[in-house]
Amino acid sequence: MKRCLMLDLKDSADLIAEYETMHRVIWPEVANYLRTQGVTRMEIFRLGTRLCMLMETDDAIFSAQRFADAEANDSVLKEWQSLMSKFQAPTPWTPPGEKWVDAALIFDLSRQP
């Protein structure tokens, strides 16, 4: 399954630079967690303060609920998320208490005649 998720960063050149540095090589525990949860590919793009994360998952393994539960119950993952919150801001369309939100697919060339 493919997903596109959106998030904003706080409007600070220093924080954005630090966020990008931290994502050049993420903590091994976080990378392992993503892989064991069935994430087969993940990329994050930035334009200004807006982030776009493209995530592909193995449907036989990935479950959004299991993904969230595992993240909530692991001390290293909670530490990573707490650290990331220093940089992140909700988009204007993000529901309260949420972080990354799904973007709606409006065009797919592969579905065109």
Buried (B, 14 or more C-beta within 10 A) or exposed (E): EEBBBBBBBBEEEEBBEEBEEBEEEEBEBBEEBBEEBBBEEBEBEBEEBEBBBBBBBEEEBBEEEEBEEBBEEBEEBEEBBEEBEEBBBBBEEBEEEEBBBEBEEEEEEEEEE
